[in-house]
Amino acid sequence: AVAAVLAVVFGVLFGIGRLSDHAWIRVPSGAVVEFFRAIPLLLLIFFIFSGPATIANAFNREPPQISTFTALVIGLMLYNGSVLAEIFRAGIRAVPKGQSEAAYAVGLRKSGVMRLILVPQATTAMMPAIVSQLVVLLKDSALGWIISYEDLLNAGYRLLPAQYGNLIPAAIIVTLIYVVINLGLSYLAHWLERRSRRSRKTSAKTMAADPVGQVELGTGPGTGRI
């Protein structure tokens, strides 16, 4: 839950940063997003947990104390937040260009166009892709196993076999719990998308993340794949 909130905030900031007219904002934002998207999440979590201590020892400094929870949350935030940044950027760009041109024509500045015109319409289109990525984040939390974080997977593998002496049923139970939670989140995504479309008109195509982590913008003018 903590990683999901931080990832959404990270994604909003860097997604909007990538749309900035100022190169000194747009270029670093793009570099950060592309860098953390390119690193396997498992390695990222491991580096965050073990890297500072290794560097401190190399310089004969006292190593910082980084908890497994902190390392896992930061890793999930950086990786999934970078994917969400692309979703936010793609969602805003999916709104037809005529919408922003009309807003500029009546005298709105870019901040007003973004806040009043683009973001409200893009939010409706982005909702399924955002929740889908949060489902991915939930499943990625199982990678905390590499640093012995006491998550659902770790606790299930430790407690159930210890009580009943069988690892396979433990894995099945843990899997079923993940499936129920993920199906609930997926249903929530569809419900939010239908509800937002009833209450707010938008000309942007609904977005959804495909299995390889790309962002689908649907078909039509101003749409495509990232």
Protein Blocks (a to p, Z undefined) as FASTA:
>chain_A
ZZmmmmmmmmmmmmmmmmpcbfklmmmmmmmmmmmmmpcfklmmmmmmmmmmmmmmmnop
acddddfklmmmmmmmmmmmmmmmmmmmmmmmmpcfklmmmmmmnopafklmmmmmmmmm
mmmmmmmmmmmmmmmmmmmmmmmmmnopacfklmmmmmmmmmnopaklmmmmmmmmmmmm
mmmmmmmmmmmmmmmmmmpccfbdcddddfkopacebjaehiacZZ
